[in-house]
Amino acid sequence: MRKLKVLIGIACFVFASLAGAQTLQEGRDYSVLAAPQPTEAAGKVEVIEFFSYMCPHCAHFDPPLAKWLKTLPKDVVFKRVPVIFRPQWEPTARLYYTLEALGALDKLHGAAFDAIHAENLNMTSDAVVIEWAVRKGIERKAFTDVYGSFAVQSKVTRAKQASGAYGVPGVPALVVAGKYRTADNAPSHEELLGVVDALIAKARKEQKR
């Protein structure tokens, strides 16, 4: 009886997944970029999350996204781009690229969201960001050297350009294969990620043509 229930559950899951893929609709679930952008991973499907540590919606989305990332197939490449919709958001964009360069992103990515949205830390200035990183165990000089480096500044500049090139109206936003951008009307995070899965499948088929 237990095996039967398991099989029924699997069948329902597969049916629901197929139904979701079949009902994927342009204009409702996603939009096609007017100017598709080149991707960096040849032969793979690229997924970009545009986000900001300052965004509460991004903070809520990050835990289910982290679980989803553990299930990615080998032919999918994921990366993040911090958006800077206003000058006050630039310090946390610099934070992201500094943590990435120092190899501390896996450890402190979620902690940065918590600092802002759970601990109410105002991370809109360089000084506050630096002090937070030091409290988290990063050596001050190592952090400030990278934080103020030309390499990080260049990445911040490119991030600003990317959000414009991809036409990102708000965050979180996900872009698949450089041309499909998710809509912002998904009822839940899980359904949004289901749309991304369907877009990955769509892009994969297009690559094989």
MODELLER restraints for C-alpha pairs under 7 A, 6 or more apart:
rsr = mdl.restraints
at = mdl.atoms
rsr.add(forms.Gaussian(group=physical.xy_distance, feature=features.Distance(at['CA:21:A'], at['CA:198:A']), mean=5.34, stdev=0.5))
rsr.add(forms.Gaussian(group=physical.xy_distance, feature=features.Distance(at['CA:28:A'], at['CA:183:A']), mean=6.75, stdev=0.5))
rsr.add(forms.Gaussian(group=physical.xy_distance, feature=features.Distance(at['CA:29:A'], at['CA:182:A']), mean=6.15, stdev=0.5))
rsr.add(forms.Gaussian(group=physical.xy_distance, feature=features.Distance(at['CA:29:A'], at['CA:183:A']), mean=5.29, stdev=0.5))
rsr.add(forms.Gaussian(group=physical.xy_distance, feature=features.Distance(at['CA:29:A'], at['CA:195:A']), mean=6.80, stdev=0.5))
rsr.add(forms.Gaussian(group=physical.xy_distance, feature=features.Distance(at['CA:30:A'], at['CA:180:A']), mean=6.41, stdev=0.5))
rsr.add(forms.Gaussian(group=physical.xy_distance, feature=features.Distance(at['CA:30:A'], at['CA:181:A']), mean=5.47, stdev=0.5))
rsr.add(forms.Gaussian(group=physical.xy_distance, feature=features.Distance(at['CA:30:A'], at['CA:182:A']), mean=4.26, stdev=0.5))
rsr.add(forms.Gaussian(group=physical.xy_distance, feature=features.Distance(at['CA:30:A'], at['CA:183:A']), mean=4.77, stdev=0.5))
rsr.add(forms.Gaussian(group=physical.xy_distance, feature=features.Distance(at['CA:31:A'], at['CA:180:A']), mean=5.76, stdev=0.5))
rsr.add(forms.Gaussian(group=physical.xy_distance, feature=features.Distance(at['CA:31:A'], at['CA:181:A']), mean=5.34, stdev=0.5))
rsr.add(forms.Gaussian(group=physical.xy_distance, feature=features.Distance(at['CA:31:A'], at['CA:182:A']), mean=6.45, stdev=0.5))
rsr.add(forms.Gaussian(group=physical.xy_distance, feature=features.Distance(at['CA:31:A'], at['CA:183:A']), mean=6.79, stdev=0.5))
rsr.add(forms.Gaussian(group=physical.xy_distance, feature=features.Distance(at['CA:32:A'], at['CA:179:A']), mean=5.59, stdev=0.5))
rsr.add(forms.Gaussian(group=physical.xy_distance, feature=features.Distance(at['CA:32:A'], at['CA:180:A']), mean=4.82, stdev=0.5))
rsr.add(forms.Gaussian(group=physical.xy_distance, feature=features.Distance(at['CA:32:A'], at['CA:181:A']), mean=6.38, stdev=0.5))
rsr.add(forms.Gaussian(group=physical.xy_distance, feature=features.Distance(at['CA:33:A'], at['CA:166:A']), mean=6.89, stdev=0.5))
rsr.add(forms.Gaussian(group=physical.xy_distance, feature=features.Distance(at['CA:33:A'], at['CA:179:A']), mean=5.05, stdev=0.5))
rsr.add(forms.Gaussian(group=physical.xy_distance, feature=features.Distance(at['CA:33:A'], at['CA:180:A']), mean=6.20, stdev=0.5))
rsr.add(forms.Gaussian(group=physical.xy_distance, feature=features.Distance(at['CA:33:A'], at['CA:181:A']), mean=6.93, stdev=0.5))
rsr.add(forms.Gaussian(group=physical.xy_distance, feature=features.Distance(at['CA:36:A'], at['CA:178:A']), mean=5.57, stdev=0.5))
rsr.add(forms.Gaussian(group=physical.xy_distance, feature=features.Distance(at['CA:36:A'], at['CA:179:A']), mean=4.60, stdev=0.5))
rsr.add(forms.Gaussian(group=physical.xy_distance, feature=features.Distance(at['CA:37:A'], at['CA:178:A']), mean=4.80, stdev=0.5))
rsr.add(forms.Gaussian(group=physical.xy_distance, feature=features.Distance(at['CA:37:A'], at['CA:179:A']), mean=6.43, stdev=0.5))
rsr.add(forms.Gaussian(group=physical.xy_distance, feature=features.Distance(at['CA:38:A'], at['CA:178:A']), mean=6.06, stdev=0.5))
rsr.add(forms.Gaussian(group=physical.xy_distance, feature=features.Distance(at['CA:39:A'], at['CA:46:A']), mean=6.59, stdev=0.5))
rsr.add(forms.Gaussian(group=physical.xy_distance, feature=features.Distance(at['CA:39:A'], at['CA:177:A']), mean=6.75, stdev=0.5))
rsr.add(forms.Gaussian(group=physical.xy_distance, feature=features.Distance(at['CA:39:A'], at['CA:178:A']), mean=5.93, stdev=0.5))
rsr.add(forms.Gaussian(group=physical.xy_distance, feature=features.Distance(at['CA:44:A'], at['CA:75:A']), mean=4.89, stdev=0.5))
rsr.add(forms.Gaussian(group=physical.xy_distance, feature=features.Distance(at['CA:44:A'], at['CA:76:A']), mean=5.60, stdev=0.5))
rsr.add(forms.Gaussian(group=physical.xy_distance, feature=features.Distance(at['CA:44:A'], at['CA:77:A']), mean=6.69, stdev=0.5))
rsr.add(forms.Gaussian(group=physical.xy_distance, feature=features.Distance(at['CA:45:A'], at['CA:75:A']), mean=6.21, stdev=0.5))
rsr.add(forms.Gaussian(group=physical.xy_distance, feature=features.Distance(at['CA:45:A'], at['CA:76:A']), mean=4.72, stdev=0.5))
rsr.add(forms.Gaussian(group=physical.xy_distance, feature=features.Distance(at['CA:45:A'], at['CA:77:A']), mean=6.08, stdev=0.5))
rsr.add(forms.Gaussian(group=physical.xy_distance, feature=features.Distance(at['CA:45:A'], at['CA:177:A']), mean=5.45, stdev=0.5))
rsr.add(forms.Gaussian(group=physical.xy_distance, feature=features.Distance(at['CA:45:A'], at['CA:200:A']), mean=6.63, stdev=0.5))
rsr.add(forms.Gaussian(group=physical.xy_distance, feature=features.Distance(at['CA:45:A'], at['CA:203:A']), mean=6.81, stdev=0.5))
rsr.add(forms.Gaussian(group=physical.xy_distance, feature=features.Distance(at['CA:45:A'], at['CA:204:A']), mean=6.65, stdev=0.5))
rsr.add(forms.Gaussian(group=physical.xy_distance, feature=features.Distance(at['CA:46:A'], at['CA:76:A']), mean=5.84, stdev=0.5))
rsr.add(forms.Gaussian(group=physical.xy_distance, feature=features.Distance(at['CA:46:A'], at['CA:77:A']), mean=4.78, stdev=0.5))
rsr.add(forms.Gaussian(group=physical.xy_distance, feature=features.Distance(at['CA:46:A'], at['CA:78:A']), mean=5.94, stdev=0.5))
rsr.add(forms.Gaussian(group=physical.xy_distance, feature=features.Distance(at['CA:46:A'], at['CA:176:A']), mean=5.82, stdev=0.5))
rsr.add(forms.Gaussian(group=physical.xy_distance, feature=features.Distance(at['CA:46:A'], at['CA:177:A']), mean=4.94, stdev=0.5))
rsr.add(forms.Gaussian(group=physical.xy_distance, feature=features.Distance(at['CA:47:A'], at['CA:77:A']), mean=6.09, stdev=0.5))
rsr.add(forms.Gaussian(group=physical.xy_distance, feature=features.Distance(at['CA:47:A'], at['CA:78:A']), mean=4.80, stdev=0.5))
rsr.add(forms.Gaussian(group=physical.xy_distance, feature=features.Distance(at['CA:47:A'], at['CA:79:A']), mean=6.48, stdev=0.5))
rsr.add(forms.Gaussian(group=physical.xy_distance, feature=features.Distance(at['CA:47:A'], at['CA:174:A']), mean=6.74, stdev=0.5))
rsr.add(forms.Gaussian(group=physical.xy_distance, feature=features.Distance(at['CA:47:A'], at['CA:175:A']), mean=5.65, stdev=0.5))
rsr.add(forms.Gaussian(group=physical.xy_distance, feature=features.Distance(at['CA:47:A'], at['CA:176:A']), mean=4.62, stdev=0.5))
rsr.add(forms.Gaussian(group=physical.xy_distance, feature=features.Distance(at['CA:47:A'], at['CA:177:A']), mean=6.35, stdev=0.5))
rsr.add(forms.Gaussian(group=physical.xy_distance, feature=features.Distance(at['CA:48:A'], at['CA:78:A']), mean=5.85, stdev=0.5))
rsr.add(forms.Gaussian(group=physical.xy_distance, feature=features.Distance(at['CA:48:A'], at['CA:79:A']), mean=5.03, stdev=0.5))
rsr.add(forms.Gaussian(group=physical.xy_distance, feature=features.Distance(at['CA:48:A'], at['CA:80:A']), mean=5.47, stdev=0.5))
rsr.add(forms.Gaussian(group=physical.xy_distance, feature=features.Distance(at['CA:48:A'], at['CA:81:A']), mean=6.96, stdev=0.5))
rsr.add(forms.Gaussian(group=physical.xy_distance, feature=features.Distance(at['CA:48:A'], at['CA:174:A']), mean=5.48, stdev=0.5))
rsr.add(forms.Gaussian(group=physical.xy_distance, feature=features.Distance(at['CA:48:A'], at['CA:175:A']), mean=5.18, stdev=0.5))
rsr.add(forms.Gaussian(group=physical.xy_distance, feature=features.Distance(at['CA:48:A'], at['CA:176:A']), mean=6.63, stdev=0.5))
rsr.add(forms.Gaussian(group=physical.xy_distance, feature=features.Distance(at['CA:49:A'], at['CA:79:A']), mean=6.43, stdev=0.5))
rsr.add(forms.Gaussian(group=physical.xy_distance, feature=features.Distance(at['CA:49:A'], at['CA:80:A']), mean=4.74, stdev=0.5))
rsr.add(forms.Gaussian(group=physical.xy_distance, feature=features.Distance(at['CA:49:A'], at['CA:81:A']), mean=6.19, stdev=0.5))
rsr.add(forms.Gaussian(group=physical.xy_distance, feature=features.Distance(at['CA:49:A'], at['CA:172:A']), mean=6.76, stdev=0.5))
rsr.add(forms.Gaussian(group=physical.xy_distance, feature=features.Distance(at['CA:49:A'], at['CA:173:A']), mean=5.80, stdev=0.5))
rsr.add(forms.Gaussian(group=physical.xy_distance, feature=features.Distance(at['CA:49:A'], at['CA:174:A']), mean=4.58, stdev=0.5))
rsr.add(forms.Gaussian(group=physical.xy_distance, feature=features.Distance(at['CA:49:A'], at['CA:175:A']), mean=6.68, stdev=0.5))
rsr.add(forms.Gaussian(group=physical.xy_distance, feature=features.Distance(at['CA:50:A'], at['CA:80:A']), mean=5.95, stdev=0.5))
rsr.add(forms.Gaussian(group=physical.xy_distance, feature=features.Distance(at['CA:50:A'], at['CA:81:A']), mean=4.89, stdev=0.5))
rsr.add(forms.Gaussian(group=physical.xy_distance, feature=features.Distance(at['CA:50:A'], at['CA:82:A']), mean=5.75, stdev=0.5))
rsr.add(forms.Gaussian(group=physical.xy_distance, feature=features.Distance(at['CA:50:A'], at['CA:83:A']), mean=6.23, stdev=0.5))
rsr.add(forms.Gaussian(group=physical.xy_distance, feature=features.Distance(at['CA:50:A'], at['CA:171:A']), mean=6.18, stdev=0.5))
rsr.add(forms.Gaussian(group=physical.xy_distance, feature=features.Distance(at['CA:50:A'], at['CA:172:A']), mean=5.71, stdev=0.5))
rsr.add(forms.Gaussian(group=physical.xy_distance, feature=features.Distance(at['CA:50:A'], at['CA:173:A']), mean=5.20, stdev=0.5))
rsr.add(forms.Gaussian(group=physical.xy_distance, feature=features.Distance(at['CA:50:A'], at['CA:174:A']), mean=6.20, stdev=0.5))
rsr.add(forms.Gaussian(group=physical.xy_distance, feature=features.Distance(at['CA:51:A'], at['CA:58:A']), mean=6.10, stdev=0.5))
rsr.add(forms.Gaussian(group=physical.xy_distance, feature=features.Distance(at['CA:51:A'], at['CA:81:A']), mean=6.39, stdev=0.5))
rsr.add(forms.Gaussian(group=physical.xy_distance, feature=features.Distance(at['CA:51:A'], at['CA:82:A']), mean=5.01, stdev=0.5))
rsr.add(forms.Gaussian(group=physical.xy_distance, feature=features.Distance(at['CA:51:A'], at['CA:83:A']), mean=5.81, stdev=0.5))
rsr.add(forms.Gaussian(group=physical.xy_distance, feature=features.Distance(at['CA:51:A'], at['CA:171:A']), mean=5.32, stdev=0.5))
rsr.add(forms.Gaussian(group=physical.xy_distance, feature=features.Distance(at['CA:51:A'], at['CA:172:A']), mean=4.98, stdev=0.5))
rsr.add(forms.Gaussian(group=physical.xy_distance, feature=features.Distance(at['CA:51:A'], at['CA:173:A']), mean=6.92, stdev=0.5))
rsr.add(forms.Gaussian(group=physical.xy_distance, feature=features.Distance(at['CA:52:A'], at['CA:58:A']), mean=6.62, stdev=0.5))
rsr.add(forms.Gaussian(group=physical.xy_distance, feature=features.Distance(at['CA:52:A'], at['CA:82:A']), mean=5.17, stdev=0.5))
rsr.add(forms.Gaussian(group=physical.xy_distance, feature=features.Distance(at['CA:52:A'], at['CA:83:A']), mean=5.69, stdev=0.5))
rsr.add(forms.Gaussian(group=physical.xy_distance, feature=features.Distance(at['CA:53:A'], at['CA:59:A']), mean=6.96, stdev=0.5))
rsr.add(forms.Gaussian(group=physical.xy_distance, feature=features.Distance(at['CA:53:A'], at['CA:92:A']), mean=6.32, stdev=0.5))
rsr.add(forms.Gaussian(group=physical.xy_distance, feature=features.Distance(at['CA:53:A'], at['CA:112:A']), mean=6.78, stdev=0.5))
rsr.add(forms.Gaussian(group=physical.xy_distance, feature=features.Distance(at['CA:53:A'], at['CA:113:A']), mean=5.56, stdev=0.5))
rsr.add(forms.Gaussian(group=physical.xy_distance, feature=features.Distance(at['CA:54:A'], at['CA:89:A']), mean=6.66, stdev=0.5))
rsr.add(forms.Gaussian(group=physical.xy_distance, feature=features.Distance(at['CA:54:A'], at['CA:116:A']), mean=6.94, stdev=0.5))
rsr.add(forms.Gaussian(group=physical.xy_distance, feature=features.Distance(at['CA:56:A'], at['CA:117:A']), mean=6.66, stdev=0.5))
rsr.add(forms.Gaussian(group=physical.xy_distance, feature=features.Distance(at['CA:57:A'], at['CA:172:A']), mean=6.80, stdev=0.5))
rsr.add(forms.Gaussian(group=physical.xy_distance, feature=features.Distance(at['CA:58:A'], at['CA:171:A']), mean=6.69, stdev=0.5))
rsr.add(forms.Gaussian(group=physical.xy_distance, feature=features.Distance(at['CA:58:A'], at['CA:172:A']), mean=5.37, stdev=0.5))
rsr.add(forms.Gaussian(group=physical.xy_distance, feature=features.Distance(at['CA:59:A'], at['CA:113:A']), mean=5.66, stdev=0.5))
rsr.add(forms.Gaussian(group=physical.xy_distance, feature=features.Distance(at['CA:61:A'], at['CA:189:A']), mean=6.38, stdev=0.5))
rsr.add(forms.Gaussian(group=physical.xy_distance, feature=features.Distance(at['CA:64:A'], at['CA:189:A']), mean=6.97, stdev=0.5))
rsr.add(forms.Gaussian(group=physical.xy_distance, feature=features.Distance(at['CA:81:A'], at['CA:159:A']), mean=6.02, stdev=0.5))
rsr.add(forms.Gaussian(group=physical.xy_distance, feature=features.Distance(at['CA:82:A'], at['CA:93:A']), mean=5.41, stdev=0.5))
rsr.add(forms.Gaussian(group=physical.xy_distance, feature=features.Distance(at['CA:82:A'], at['CA:159:A']), mean=6.43, stdev=0.5))
rsr.add(forms.Gaussian(group=physical.xy_distance, feature=features.Distance(at['CA:83:A'], at['CA:159:A']), mean=6.44, stdev=0.5))
rsr.add(forms.Gaussian(group=physical.xy_distance, feature=features.Distance(at['CA:83:A'], at['CA:160:A']), mean=6.44, stdev=0.5))
rsr.add(forms.Gaussian(group=physical.xy_distance, feature=features.Distance(at['CA:83:A'], at['CA:163:A']), mean=6.36, stdev=0.5))
rsr.add(forms.Gaussian(group=physical.xy_distance, feature=features.Distance(at['CA:84:A'], at['CA:90:A']), mean=5.75, stdev=0.5))
rsr.add(forms.Gaussian(group=physical.xy_distance, feature=features.Distance(at['CA:84:A'], at['CA:160:A']), mean=6.31, stdev=0.5))
rsr.add(forms.Gaussian(group=physical.xy_distance, feature=features.Distance(at['CA:88:A'], at['CA:124:A']), mean=5.01, stdev=0.5))
rsr.add(forms.Gaussian(group=physical.xy_distance, feature=features.Distance(at['CA:89:A'], at['CA:124:A']), mean=6.28, stdev=0.5))
rsr.add(forms.Gaussian(group=physical.xy_distance, feature=features.Distance(at['CA:91:A'], at['CA:124:A']), mean=6.00, stdev=0.5))
rsr.add(forms.Gaussian(group=physical.xy_distance, feature=features.Distance(at['CA:91:A'], at['CA:125:A']), mean=5.98, stdev=0.5))
rsr.add(forms.Gaussian(group=physical.xy_distance, feature=features.Distance(at['CA:91:A'], at['CA:126:A']), mean=5.63, stdev=0.5))
rsr.add(forms.Gaussian(group=physical.xy_distance, feature=features.Distance(at['CA:91:A'], at['CA:129:A']), mean=6.95, stdev=0.5))
rsr.add(forms.Gaussian(group=physical.xy_distance, feature=features.Distance(at['CA:92:A'], at['CA:123:A']), mean=6.87, stdev=0.5))
rsr.add(forms.Gaussian(group=physical.xy_distance, feature=features.Distance(at['CA:93:A'], at['CA:156:A']), mean=6.65, stdev=0.5))
rsr.add(forms.Gaussian(group=physical.xy_distance, feature=features.Distance(at['CA:94:A'], at['CA:147:A']), mean=6.26, stdev=0.5))
rsr.add(forms.Gaussian(group=physical.xy_distance, feature=features.Distance(at['CA:94:A'], at['CA:152:A']), mean=6.51, stdev=0.5))
rsr.add(forms.Gaussian(group=physical.xy_distance, feature=features.Distance(at['CA:94:A'], at['CA:156:A']), mean=6.59, stdev=0.5))
rsr.add(forms.Gaussian(group=physical.xy_distance, feature=features.Distance(at['CA:95:A'], at['CA:147:A']), mean=6.93, stdev=0.5))
rsr.add(forms.Gaussian(group=physical.xy_distance, feature=features.Distance(at['CA:97:A'], at['CA:152:A']), mean=6.11, stdev=0.5))
rsr.add(forms.Gaussian(group=physical.xy_distance, feature=features.Distance(at['CA:98:A'], at['CA:146:A']), mean=5.89, stdev=0.5))
rsr.add(forms.Gaussian(group=physical.xy_distance, feature=features.Distance(at['CA:98:A'], at['CA:147:A']), mean=5.40, stdev=0.5))
rsr.add(forms.Gaussian(group=physical.xy_distance, feature=features.Distance(at['CA:98:A'], at['CA:152:A']), mean=6.75, stdev=0.5))
rsr.add(forms.Gaussian(group=physical.xy_distance, feature=features.Distance(at['CA:99:A'], at['CA:105:A']), mean=4.91, stdev=0.5))
rsr.add(forms.Gaussian(group=physical.xy_distance, feature=features.Distance(at['CA:115:A'], at['CA:121:A']), mean=5.52, stdev=0.5))
rsr.add(forms.Gaussian(group=physical.xy_distance, feature=features.Distance(at['CA:116:A'], at['CA:122:A']), mean=6.35, stdev=0.5))
rsr.add(forms.Gaussian(group=physical.xy_distance, feature=features.Distance(at['CA:116:A'], at['CA:123:A']), mean=6.79, stdev=0.5))
rsr.add(forms.Gaussian(group=physical.xy_distance, feature=features.Distance(at['CA:123:A'], at['CA:129:A']), mean=5.60, stdev=0.5))
rsr.add(forms.Gaussian(group=physical.xy_distance, feature=features.Distance(at['CA:134:A'], at['CA:140:A']), mean=5.69, stdev=0.5))
rsr.add(forms.Gaussian(group=physical.xy_distance, feature=features.Distance(at['CA:146:A'], at['CA:152:A']), mean=6.87, stdev=0.5))
rsr.add(forms.Gaussian(group=physical.xy_distance, feature=features.Distance(at['CA:173:A'], at['CA:181:A']), mean=6.97, stdev=0.5))
rsr.add(forms.Gaussian(group=physical.xy_distance, feature=features.Distance(at['CA:173:A'], at['CA:182:A']), mean=6.19, stdev=0.5))
rsr.add(forms.Gaussian(group=physical.xy_distance, feature=features.Distance(at['CA:174:A'], at['CA:181:A']), mean=5.71, stdev=0.5))
rsr.add(forms.Gaussian(group=physical.xy_distance, feature=features.Distance(at['CA:174:A'], at['CA:182:A']), mean=5.57, stdev=0.5))
rsr.add(forms.Gaussian(group=physical.xy_distance, feature=features.Distance(at['CA:175:A'], at['CA:181:A']), mean=4.32, stdev=0.5))
rsr.add(forms.Gaussian(group=physical.xy_distance, feature=features.Distance(at['CA:175:A'], at['CA:182:A']), mean=6.43, stdev=0.5))
rsr.add(forms.Gaussian(group=physical.xy_distance, feature=features.Distance(at['CA:176:A'], at['CA:199:A']), mean=6.58, stdev=0.5))
rsr.add(forms.Gaussian(group=physical.xy_distance, feature=features.Distance(at['CA:176:A'], at['CA:200:A']), mean=6.54, stdev=0.5))
rsr.add(forms.Gaussian(group=physical.xy_distance, feature=features.Distance(at['CA:177:A'], at['CA:203:A']), mean=6.37, stdev=0.5))
rsr.add(forms.Gaussian(group=physical.xy_distance, feature=features.Distance(at['CA:186:A'], at['CA:192:A']), mean=5.38, stdev=0.5))
